[in-house]
C-alpha cells in the first residue's frame, strides 16, 4: 500500500489508491511505527473504511493501529448523521470496551510492601468471570434498568459513590438507550456477568506514578508522583458481544435492501437514519451503559478489597473513565463548516480539548483525561486532549500500545512461570485466571507505548500528563 | 476431522478440515469450544438442539458458530461433541452433546467475544472440505 509522508508524524494514502475509496486515509505514526504497521493488513482495512458511504473527512489511523476484522483496531471514521451509515463493525463486539483510572490515597512503597497480599485480595474480590458468571445475579427488570442508567444504576444500588459518575465519559450512561432493542439472548449472556473483567487483553493493574509531565493537569486530576493508581480495562462482556452478533446477522439482508456493497462483510453497515440503523444505535447505547455499570461495580469491589488490607479510611477516587469502542453522535467542524457526524471509534479514545462543554468542570481548564494502557511489563500513560484533535481527528487519539505479535507467536517457546519470574524481577507481580493469559499478553507482544504516545503528543492531538508503571497485574 | 490455529495480530483463527460439509461444521464448532475452554473433562450427559439460518453457506457457518457461543457463554454449557443433521446454504440443524458447565472442571482458556466474517472461507480441496474462521477474543 502506497503511503505518502506528510511530515514526521503524518502519512497519507490518497483517495485514488484503491477503487471505491470516497476519501483519503490519514495515518498518525512515526517512521519506526510505520514499519511495524506495514507488517499486517491494518492499512488495507483503513482503506476499506474509506469506502463507507457518507464518510466525512479522512479514514483515520492512530499510531497504535493494528489488524482487526473489518475496521482496523486504532481506526476512527466519522459519517454524516443524515446521509451516512453506521457500521457495527466500526464499534466491534466489545461495545464500550474502555479504561477506568483510580487514584489511591497510598504511596507506592506502602503498597509494594504488601503487594502479594493485596493482589491476592483483589484477585478474590474482583472476579475475572471467565467461566461466564460473576457475583451479581440480575433479575431481568434490574438488567433493563442497568441498560438505561449505566454507572448511575450501579451507584444507586450501593456499588460506588455519587462522585464516581461525575468523572465518567457521558457520566456513565448514554441517553436514548433502548433495552427493547437488546435481544433476550444478549440479556441472558449479561445477566450474570456484571462486575467481571473478562479475558484476552482485559486486565486490572495496580500501578504507581513514575513521572509527571504536566504538573497543572496532574494537580487537577489529584495525581502525585509515587502515588498508587489502579487501571481497569474491560467492556460490556457477553451482553455487548451478543448485541454485535445479533445485528451483524441482520446486516446481510439490510445491505442488499439499501444497495450497499463493501469489500469486507465485517464492515457491514446501514444508513444511520434507517430503521435498522436506529435500532442498532439504541441497542449499542444500552450495551455501552452495561459496560459503564460493569466498570463501576468493579470499582466498588476494588475499594472493598483495598480497604480489607489497608483499612476503611483508605480513599480510592475515580480520575476518569473512557470508552474506546463506540459510535457517538458529535458536533464537529470541517473546513469551517459545522459537521453533524457519527464518530466510530474502534480502538480509539475520545480526546476533547480544554474548554469543551462536555467535560466535568474540574477538567475543563486542562482538557479531557485520556487513559492509554501499555503492556503489563512497560508503562501506561495519562494524557489530556489537545486542540489538534478537534481539527484533525474528530476529537480522537489512540487507545493503547497496539499489538505487534499474534497470540500464537507470543506463546511460542515461552513458559508462563518464566514470564512471571522475569516480571517479578522487575517488581511486577502477576496473577491470571487462565493458563495462557500471561503468555499471550507478554510485553514483547506490543509496540513501544512511549513511541505511540510521542506521536499523538507531537502531532498536537493530546498532551502528556503522567507515566504510570505497573506493580501488580491481574489478567483474565 | 481436524483443525489448526491460524495467526492473527490481535485475535485468533482456525482452519478446520473434514470429508464432508456437515462434518466440517461440526469440526468448526469443536474448534471454537476448544479455543474457549478446557474440554478434557466433559460428560456426555445431555443433548442440546442447535439451529441457525443464513443467506449463504458462509453466513450459516457464522450464525451456527454464534449459536454455539451463545450456548457456551449464555446458557453456560460445556460441549464435547457436535452432530449436524441437516445442512443447506440457508439452514443448519444439529445438536451439541455435553453438560452444564462447571468452571472447576472445565476452566476457561480464552473468552471468545464473537465470530467474524473477516477472511471467512469455505472451500473444497483434495481431502474434502475446509473452512477458515477468525474469532474476536
Interface residues (C-beta under 8 A of the other chain):
Chain A: X40 X42 X66 X67 X68 X69 X70 X73 X92 X93 X94 X130 X131 X132 X133 X185 X188 X189 X192 X198 X199 X200 X201 X238 X241 X242 X244 X245 X248 X249 X252 X253 X264 X265 X266 X268 X403 X404 X405 X406 X407 X408 X409 X433 X434 X435 X436 X440 X476
Chain B: X5 X7 X8 X9 X10 X11 X12 X54 X55 X56 X58 X59 X62 X63 X66 X69 X70 X72 X73 X74 X75 X76 X101 X103 X107 X108 X109 X110 X111 X113 X114 X115 X116 X117 X118 X119 X120 X134 X136 X137
